[in-house]
Amino acid sequence: MKAKVTIVGAGSLGMLFGGRLAAAGAAVELVVRRPEQGRRLEAEGLTLGAAGGGAQAPLHVRPAVRLLEGSDGPDRGAAPGGHWVLLTVKQTAVTPGFAEALRRLLPEDAVLVCLQNGIGHAEVLAEAFPLQRLLLAVTTEGALKQTDTEALHTGKGTTWIGAAAGEGGSALSVQKNLAALLERAGFRAEVSNNIQQRVWQKLLMNAVINPLTAILQVPNGELPLLPGVPQLMRELLGEGEELARRLGIPLDPGLWEQVLSVCRATAANRSSMLQDVLAGRPTEIGAINGGLLREAQRLDVRLPVNETVYTLVRALEEKGRHTRGQPATMPIESGDED
């Protein structure tokens, strides 16, 4: 049975998942916001290569393309293999208006899979979609967008899938079917019975790596090598771990070693937050460190180091608004996996 996969957001991860799923035989549809990207994808197709020009030949596929705004509405035809919607836009794009536009676009039987960093987006989407149709996913796949039609797969990882509503959410069989679909496309995928733990562990690692690389304007691998920075990293992580403990969210005991491992494994990569700062774009600081600060405020807890880096990144965003269009101060070298 042929599954239908709608990819909302044709950035690096969207093109990675879309390209591999299309090559594996799924009926893939890319939903884009910019008409220019839509026209180019329709004319040229999508090309997915391996970083460093690896032995694997580039994939070239021609998925269907659709604009998010101005769509004629959902496709009512049933997909015998299921209709999966991979939401690969940035967390900052998930607003009530976006969720409503998405609801109008999608059929009622579609299962929405959220691949955002940070926290808070599931609550926004739950206003427009039943929680039983929402899955959360955490991935360590690395990808780099080259052009509107080309992306590189910069590092293989794992994608964990779980129900947004916990045990009362999507049936386990639904989650397993999605994992099997991703496996057929060459990804490593696992079903998690505690996806919130996965979400929080990635959140805490991103809350350490992303803002510091953005503030210091260095690739991931330099952070542990700079004088004084490892202590700052430990303090950021410690605040997050204590908050998770107060919220009753279990974490792996060796999270600090995992942070260092990510820095080593993605040593030449620029975090997505650093890329946004250099390009003068809004960052995901509000969903990452800002998400931690909102949870801390609910508990009347202070996270002073997170507050400081949050303020500094917001200042860089404001600076970027006034200098947009000027050349970046740091060369583009590698992928966007955090």
TIDO-489758 format. One record per residue: residue in three letters; x, y, z of N, C-alpha, C in turn. Coordinates in steps of 0.05 Angstrom, whole numbers, plus 5000, padded with zeros to 4 digits. Atoms other than C-alpha are relative to their C-alpha. Layout:
BEGIN
ALAXYZXYZXYZ...
end
This chain:
BEGIN
MET501749765000500050005000501850255000LYS498449765003502750684980499150215020ALA500749794981503051185036500350284987LYS499849725009501951925024501450155023VAL498549844981506852395059500050294991THR499949725005505753135062502150125018ILE497949874985511953525082499450305001VAL500649724997510254215109502650145008GLY497549864995516554635103502349874985ALA498050125017521754515049502750135006GLY497349934993527954705088501849765000SER498050225001533854245102498749735008LEU501250254991530053715142497649924982GLY502350075018523853765098500949874974MET499050115025527853635035501449735005LEU498850264993531753075070497949785002PHE502150204997525552695091498449964975GLY501550025025521752865028501549854978GLY498450135021527352634982500249705005ARG499650294994528651975017497349854999LEU502650145001521251805025499049974972ALA500950025028519751964952501649784986ALA498350205013525651534930499249725009ALA500850264990522850964973497249924991GLY502650075012516150984936497650135012ALA502349864989511751424980499150234981ALA501249785016507151934947500550265017VAL499149774984510652564973499050264988GLU500949735007507753264971501550205018LEU498649794985511953874992498250245001VAL501649764996508054455021502050235007VAL498149784996511955115015498550265004ARG501249744996510655825034500750204977ARG499149815021514656194980499349904972PRO500650095027511856154910502449954983GLU497650045016518856224881501249725005GLN499050274995521255594916498149794988GLY501950195012514855234894500449984970ARG499650015029516055424821502649854993ARG497450135006523355194823499849705005LEU500350294995521554524855498449864979GLU501650125022516254404803501649974974ALA498550005025521054574747502449825001GLU497450134999527454254772499949745016GLY500050234982525253724823501850055024LEU498449984975528953594888502449824998THR497550155000536253364893501149985028LEU499050054973538953054956502749864998GLY497350125002546452924962501149945027ALA498650064975551352685015502250205004ALA497849814994556153165049502649884992GLY497350095007563153125023500049844974GLY500150155025560752804958500549705005GLY499650284993560352114990499449814977ALA500250205021560051464951497149984990GLN502850025008552451484949499350214979ALA500849825021549751784885497850185010PRO502249824992545252394894497349894991LEU502750075007537852264895498750234986HIS501549795014533452644846497249914998VAL502850085001525952614855498350244992ARG501849795008519953014832497449975016PRO502450014984514953074889498050204991ALA502049805005508353434882500650255018VAL499549754986508754164905497450165004ARG502549864993503454584939500850245017LEU499649764984503155284970498349985025LEU501650014975500955335043497650194998GLU502149805003496955965030498749994972GLY501349995026491755994975499449724989SER500650275009490755234972497049974996ASP502850065005484254954946498749845022GLY501050164978483454555010501149724999PRO498850274998484853835030499249824977ASP500550215019485453254983498349795014ARG501850184986479452815001500549714994GLY499550285007482152184969501549865022ALA498750164978483951655020502649894990ALA497450115006491151425022500149725012PRO500250274989491250665029502249935021GLY497950054982497950675065500250205023GLY500149794979495951245111501050274989HIS499249735008496851995105501550135023TRP498249894979502752265145500750294992VAL499249725005504253005152502450065018LEU497649944985511353165173500350305001LEU499949714997511653865201502950085006THR497149954998518854105189500650305000VAL499549714997517954865196501350055027LYS498849934974521555225252497850055020GLN501949974979518155275318498850285000THR501149735001517356025309497850044980ALA502249985020512755895250497449895010VAL502450144991507755495291498450205018THR501749804987502756045309497149904997PRO502850075004495155995317499050034972GLY500849965028494256275247501149784982PHE498850225015499055755219498549745004ALA501550254994495455195255497349994986GLU502649995013488855425227500349964969ALA499550045028491655465156500649704994LEU499350295003494454755165497449835003ARG502550154997487654505189498350014975ARG501649975025484254775126501349844978LEU498550145022489654445083499749705001LEU499650294997489553745111497349855003PRO502450164996484353185109499849915029GLU500650064972481152955174501549755010ASP498750244991484752285174503150025001ALA497149975001491852565168501150005029VAL498650004974496752445226502350214998LEU498049795000501053055242502349935017VAL497650084986508252925262501850255003CYS498649754994511853505296503049955004LEU497150034998519453555287501450265009GLN499049744991520454235320501949975024ASN498449964976525854435369498350145021GLY501449854979523654715436497449875009ILE502550094989517054655472497950224995GLY502249815003510154985465498549974974HIS501450015025508454825393497749805000ALA502250204999504354205409497550125012GLU502449874988499754625453498650184980VAL501249825020498655125396498549834979LEU501350175020497154565346497649855011ALA502250144988492554215395497450175000GLU502449835002487854815389498549954973ALA501250045026486654625316499749704993PHE500050295006487853865316499549845025PRO500350184977485553305362502749895008LEU497550114991491253065405500549724990GLN499750285010489952355380501350004972ARG498849985027492452595311502850125001LEU497449874998498852905338502149815010LEU497650144991505552555343502350205003LEU497649854997511952855369502449834990ALA497650155010518652665337502550175007VAL497349884995525852805357502049874982THR498150125019531252705305502850115004THR497249915000538752735304501249994972GLU499149995028539152705228501150284995GLY498949755007543453255200499650064970ALA500449935028541853635136500750294997LEU499349725007544054275101498750074974LYS501349905025539854665051502150154984GLN498249865018544054874992498750214983THR501649815016538855204947497149935005ASP502950064997531255204941499349724990THR500650265011531754534906502149795008GLU497850194994538054204935500650015030ALA499250034972540053945004502149785002LEU498050214995545653525033499249865026HIS500450164976544852955083502750005014THR497449964988550453155130500749815023GLY499450194979549852615183497649825007LYS502250184993545751995198499650005030GLY500750014972542151955264497749825005THR502350164993535951685297497650195003THR502449854996528751925297498249845019TRP501850124980524451775358497250114996ILE502849925005516851795352498349935025GLY501850064977511551835407497550174998ALA502649865000504452065421500250265016ALA500049754986503652795440498449995025ALA501850014977498152605489500749775019GLY499250224983502052035521498449754994GLU501450265004498451375532497350034988GLY502749965011491751675513500050114972GLY499849885026494351915446499849794978SER500150185024495451585378500749725007ALA499550284995495250835378502949924994LEU497350105003501850465384500449904971SER499850105027500450145316500550224980VAL499649775017500150835284503050095001GLN497349924996506951015313501949804987LYS498350215012509950345291499950014969ASN500249985029507250435220501750234989LEU498349775008510751115215502949925002ALA497250084997517250825242500849814977ALA499450195022516850265190500350154974LEU499849845025515650775134502750144999LEU497449864999521851175156502349804996GLU497950205004525950535160500349924971ARG499950075029524050355088501450224984ALA498749785014526751035068502950035008GLY497249994992533450895100500750145025PHE499549874974532551245166500049805022ARG500350164975533550945235497850135016ALA502349884986526951045271499149815023GLU500950164976524450815340497650135012VAL502349914985517950865377500850035029SER499349944973518751185446497550015017ASN502349984982513851075503500350235020ASN499749764984516651695537501350224982ILE498949815020517452195480500750275014GLN499549754987517252775529502950015011GLN497250024991523952535558501950074977ARG498349945023526952545488499950304992VAL500449725007523953235474501650185020TRP498649834980526853515539503049974999GLN497150045002533653205530501250164977LYS499149845022534353515462499850305006LEU500449724992531554165489502350105017LEU497849914982536754205544502750014986MET497549985015542454045497500050244981ASN500249775017540054565448500250265016ALA499949764984539355065505502850065009VAL497249964994546754975519501550094975ILE498349965023549654945449499150234983ASN500949805019545255395407500650295008PRO499549724993545456055446502950075002LEU497149934997552856015462501450014973THR498749985026554855875390499050264986ALA501049755012550356455369501350255011ILE498849774987553256935420503050024993LEU497150005005560556735409500749984971GLN499650035029559656605334502249814994VAL498150225005563455955333498549754993PRO501350255005561855265306499849835026ASN500650164976559454735355502549895014GLY497750134988566254395365501850195016GLU498249814986569655035391499050065028LEU501149924974565055125451501649885023PRO498650114976568454635499503050075001LEU497149935001575354895478500650285008LEU499649724993574355625496500250045030PRO499649964971576855865564497450095014GLY502349924984571255895615497349914989VAL502650075012565855655567498949735010PRO501150254989565354925592498550045027GLN501449954975563455195661497350134995LEU502549885008558155635629498149804989MET501750225011555555035591498949835022ARG500950174977555154625655497850155016GLU502049854985551255185690497450014985LEU502550005016546255245633498649735002LEU501250274998545254485633499049945028GLY500850064973544854445708497350145007GLU502549864996539254965710497749854987GLY502150155014535354565659499449745013GLU500450264987536453905694498450045026GLU501549954975533954195760497150064994LEU502849945008527754475725498549744992ALA501250255008526353795693499449835025ARG500550164975527053465762497550105014ARG502449884986521953945792497449944985LEU502350065017517253795734499449704999GLY500450295001517953045744500749874974ILE499250115026521252935676502649855003PRO497550154996526452375678502050064977LEU497949945020533052495642502249785003ASP497750194999538952045624502150125019PRO498149904981544352095678502550134987GLY497549895013550052255628499550214980LEU500749805020547052855594502350194994TRP497749835005553353275602501849874979GLU498350145020557352745564498650004973GLN501449995025551952745511500350284987VAL499549735011552753505503502850014987LEU497350005011560253415493500249834975SER500050185023559052835445498850144976VAL501249855023554453275402501950214990CYS498049805009559753825401502249874983ARG497950145015564953315377498949904974ALA501150135024560352965327499350214979THR500849795019558153635296502050235002ALA498049794994564754005307500150234980ALA499849785020564754395242497350134994ASN502749905006557254515241499450265015ARG501049764988554055185255497149945010SER502750054990547855135299498050164984SER502149865014541255355269499750285011MET500349734988541155935318502250194991LEU497849845011547956175296499450084971GLN500749945028545756135223497950224999ASP502149795000539556555240501250275008VAL498849754991543657075277501650134977LEU498349895022548657145219498350104977ALA501749925023542957205169498050225008GLY501849794991539157715211497149915002ARG502750114998533157245220499349975029PRO500850074972529057125283501049725006THR499050264991531856545323497849845015GLU501850164984528455985362500650025030ILE499349964972531056265428497550005018GLY502549994985523856375451498849725006ALA501050274996522155635443502049835015ILE497950174987528755365471500550115028ASN499649894973531455775530497550155010GLY502549874991525056185530498049815010GLY501950214990521055545537500749915028LEU499250074973525155365598499350225020LEU500649784982524156055627497050015006ARG502949994995516556015619499349785020GLU500550224981516455335654501050085028ALA498949924974520855615710498250215013GLN501849794989516256215718497549885012ARG502450144989510355745729500649895028LEU499350114975514155435786501350205019ASP498749784984516856105812502949935006VAL497250084998523955865799501650194982ARG498249835016529756295773502149834986LEU497950135015534456065718501950234990PRO498549755007539556645718501849984976VAL498250035023544456365667498449994974ASN501850015024538856195618498850284994GLU501049735003535956895630502050174985THR497949835012542657205611500349944971VAL499550075029543756815546497550074984TYR502549935015536356925527500150304993THR499849715005537357685535502050074979LEU497849945020543857675495499149934972VAL500850085027540857285437497850194990ARG502149815008534757745436501350264990ALA498649755009539658335431501349964973LEU498850065026543257995373497850004978GLU502249995020536457905338499450294993GLU500749725004534958645347502250144983LYS497849895016541858825321499849914971GLY500250115027540758365261497850134984ARG502249875014534258725244501050264986HIS499049755011538259355232502349974981THR497750055018544059035194499449794979ARG500850205019540158545151501050074972GLY499149945027543158475082503050034999GLN497149975000550358585104501249725000PRO498850275001555258005093500449895028ALA499650134975555757495149502950025008THR497349974990561857555193501549735003MET498850264997563156805193499349834975PRO500650155024563756355131498249765006ILE501750234998558655815118501749764994GLU498250235004562055145127498549735001SER501150274997557354585147497150005007GLY502850044998550654315166498750135024ASP501449854980545254555213499049825022GLU500750174977544553965261501250125025ASP499149874976544954255331501549815018
end
